[in-house]
Amino acid sequence: MAQKDGTMTEGLSRYRCLTSNQLKAVAILAMVIDHTAVTFLPATHSALWILRFFGRMAAPMMCFFIAEGFYHTSNLKKYMGRLLLMAVISHVPYNLLFRLPLLEFWKGTDVMFSLFFGLVALAAVKTEGLSTWKRCFAVIVCCLLAYSSDWNYIAVLWIVGFGLFHGKMGKQMAVFSAVSALYLLQAFHHHMAGPFFWRFGIFLVFLLLPFYSGKRGRKSNLMKWGFYWFYPVHLLILYLLSVILY
């Protein structure tokens, strides 16, 4: 039975006990684990791949809440502006940490750009009056623009999928799985070194997202802006620590 507060309608509502604030906190923790492991553990260390396995859940959860934000924001343009601003700010610490050229965006940049283009693609898909081919074209363009950023077109397609089937967890997870197959195939395309199993960590979201209550939790500017600012700040801290230690 549908609920007036906008919670999801599938399954038994009593099991949906996690707020977006709680799930975002889990995503942040997973992201820190992933980036810390990459920064301080050698590629030959088995602990690196185990930690990265758990860290993989961060990106799909972030994409899920970008799509959620599309439906809950009161000002879509400001929402897009915040994401774009944080993407530009995060570029420098991200590229410093991962030893990428600062002035060559096309060679690599942060995930915030992928999230931004994913939001733009979702907005285009949900725009009334646009023909199907224009919507598809907008998604393709956003995927191409996100190609050099972390999680690239995978994040764009996740966001579009989560947004298209908002409130329908079963369909959201089905689309998520289909897009995730592309992510798994990327390892073969790029001839990535190291074990393959850690990429399957993205599917850990199956243990969390179905319990999402559809509620935000305690409202505060700290939670609102903290989720954005934590990303570039923690990258900068990790970079400075790596410089000091090594």
C-alpha positions in Angstrom: 0.0 0.0 0.0 1.4 3.4 -0.9 2.2 5.8 1.9 1.6 9.5 1.9 5.2 10.3 3.0 6.5 9.0 -0.3 8.2 5.9 1.0 8.7 3.0 -1.5 5.7 0.8 -2.1 7.3 -2.6 -2.6 7.8 -5.2 0.1 7.0 -4.9 3.7 7.4 -1.3 5.0 8.4 -2.4 8.5 11.7 -3.6 7.2 12.6 -0.2 5.7 14.4 1.3 8.7 17.4 3.1 7.2 17.3 6.8 6.4 19.2 8.5 3.6 21.5 10.1 6.2 22.4 6.7 7.6 23.0 5.2 4.2 25.1 8.2 3.1 27.2 7.7 6.2 27.8 4.1 5.2 28.8 5.3 1.6 31.2 7.9 3.1 32.9 5.2 5.2 33.2 2.8 2.3 34.7 5.6 0.2 37.3 6.4 2.8 38.2 2.8 3.2 38.6 2.5 -0.6 40.7 5.6 -1.1 42.8 4.9 2.0 43.6 1.4 0.9 44.6 2.6 -2.6 46.8 5.4 -1.2 48.7 3.4 1.4 48.7 -0.2 0.4 50.9 -1.7 -2.4 49.1 -3.4 -5.3 50.6 -6.7 -4.2 49.0 -6.6 -0.7 46.0 -8.9 -0.4 44.4 -6.5 2.1 44.1 -3.9 -0.6 41.7 -5.9 -2.7 39.6 -7.0 0.3 39.2 -3.4 1.4 38.5 -2.3 -2.2 35.8 -4.9 -2.3 33.9 -3.2 0.6 34.7 0.2 -0.8 33.0 -0.5 -4.1 29.6 0.0 -2.6 30.2 3.8 -2.2 29.7 4.9 -5.8 26.4 3.1 -6.5 25.0 4.4 -3.2 26.0 7.9 -4.2 24.3 7.5 -7.6 21.1 6.2 -5.9 20.9 9.4 -3.7 21.6 11.7 -6.6 18.5 10.2 -8.3 16.6 10.5 -5.0 17.7 14.1 -4.8 16.2 14.8 -8.2 12.8 14.0 -6.9 13.2 15.8 -3.5 15.0 19.0 -4.5 13.0 22.2 -4.6 15.4 23.8 -7.1 16.9 21.5 -9.7 19.2 24.2 -11.1 20.7 24.9 -7.7 21.1 21.2 -7.1 23.0 20.9 -10.4 25.0 23.9 -9.5 26.1 22.5 -6.2 27.3 19.3 -7.9 29.2 21.1 -10.6 30.8 23.4 -8.1 32.0 20.4 -6.0 33.2 18.7 -9.1 35.4 21.6 -10.0 36.7 22.0 -6.4 37.4 18.2 -6.1 39.4 18.0 -9.3 42.6 19.3 -7.8 42.8 17.1 -4.7 41.6 14.0 -6.7 44.2 14.4 -9.4 46.9 15.2 -6.8 46.1 12.0 -4.9 45.9 9.7 -7.9 48.9 11.3 -9.7 46.9 12.6 -12.7 47.7 15.8 -14.6 45.9 18.8 -13.2 45.3 20.7 -16.4 44.1 17.8 -18.5 40.5 17.1 -17.5 40.1 14.7 -20.4 42.7 12.3 -19.0 41.0 11.9 -15.6 39.0 13.7 -13.0 36.8 13.1 -10.0 33.5 11.3 -9.6 31.5 14.5 -8.9 31.6 15.1 -12.7 30.0 11.7 -13.3 27.3 12.5 -10.7 26.7 15.9 -12.3 26.3 14.5 -15.8 24.2 11.7 -14.5 21.8 14.2 -12.9 21.7 16.2 -16.2 20.9 13.0 -18.1 18.1 12.1 -15.7 16.7 15.6 -15.9 16.6 15.3 -19.7 15.0 11.9 -19.6 12.3 13.2 -17.2 11.6 16.4 -19.2 8.1 16.4 -20.6 7.8 17.2 -24.3 11.2 15.8 -25.4 11.0 13.1 -28.0 12.5 9.7 -27.2 15.4 10.2 -29.6 16.3 13.5 -27.9 16.3 11.9 -24.5 18.5 9.1 -25.7 20.8 11.6 -27.4 21.1 13.6 -24.1 22.0 10.4 -22.2 24.6 9.5 -24.8 26.2 13.0 -24.7 26.3 12.9 -20.9 28.0 9.5 -21.0 30.6 10.8 -23.4 31.2 13.9 -21.3 31.7 11.8 -18.2 34.0 9.3 -19.9 37.2 10.7 -18.3 35.8 11.1 -14.8 35.9 8.4 -12.0 33.1 5.9 -12.6 32.4 7.5 -16.0 29.3 6.5 -17.9 28.6 3.7 -15.5 27.6 6.3 -12.9 25.5 8.2 -15.4 23.5 5.1 -16.4 23.1 4.1 -12.7 21.6 7.5 -12.0 19.3 7.3 -15.0 18.1 3.8 -14.0 17.5 4.6 -10.4 15.6 7.8 -11.4 13.5 6.2 -14.1 12.2 3.6 -11.6 12.0 5.8 -8.6 10.2 4.0 -5.7 10.3 0.6 -7.4 13.2 -1.1 -5.8 13.0 -4.4 -7.7 13.2 -2.6 -11.1 15.9 -0.3 -9.8 18.1 -3.3 -8.8 17.4 -5.0 -12.1 18.6 -2.0 -14.1 21.5 -1.5 -11.6 22.6 -5.1 -12.2 22.5 -4.7 -16.0 24.6 -1.6 -15.9 27.0 -3.2 -13.4 27.7 -5.9 -16.0 29.3 -3.2 -18.1 31.4 -2.2 -15.1 32.6 -5.7 -14.7 33.5 -6.0 -18.4 35.6 -2.8 -18.1 38.2 -4.7 -16.3 38.9 -6.8 -19.5 38.7 -3.8 -21.8 41.3 -1.9 -19.8 43.4 -5.0 -19.0 43.4 -4.1 -15.3 46.0 -5.8 -13.1 45.2 -7.6 -9.8 42.4 -9.9 -8.8 38.9 -9.5 -10.3 36.7 -10.3 -7.4 36.9 -6.9 -5.7 34.7 -5.3 -8.4 31.8 -7.5 -7.3 31.7 -5.3 -4.1 29.3 -3.0 -6.0 26.6 -5.7 -5.3 26.9 -5.1 -1.5 24.2 -2.4 -2.1 21.7 -5.3 -2.3 22.2 -5.6 1.5 21.4 -2.0 2.2 19.3 -0.1 -0.4 16.2 -2.4 0.0 16.0 -1.2 3.6 15.8 2.4 2.7 12.8 4.0 4.3 12.5 6.9 1.8 13.0 9.3 4.7 16.0 11.7 5.1 16.4 11.6 8.8 17.4 14.7 10.9 17.5 17.8 8.7 20.6 20.0 9.1 22.9 22.1 6.9 25.8 20.1 8.3 24.4 16.9 6.7 23.3 18.8 3.6 26.7 20.3 2.9 28.9 17.8 4.7 28.1 15.1 2.2 29.5 17.4 -0.6 32.5 18.8 1.2 33.7 15.6 2.8 34.7 14.3 -0.6 37.3 16.9 -1.6 38.5 17.4 2.0 39.2 13.7 2.6 41.1 13.5 -0.7 43.3 16.4 0.2 44.0 15.0 3.7 45.0 11.6 2.2 47.2 13.4 -0.3 49.0 15.4 2.4 49.4 12.3 4.5 50.9 10.4 1.6 53.4 13.3 1.0 54.4 13.4 4.6 54.8 9.6 5.0 56.4 8.9 1.6 
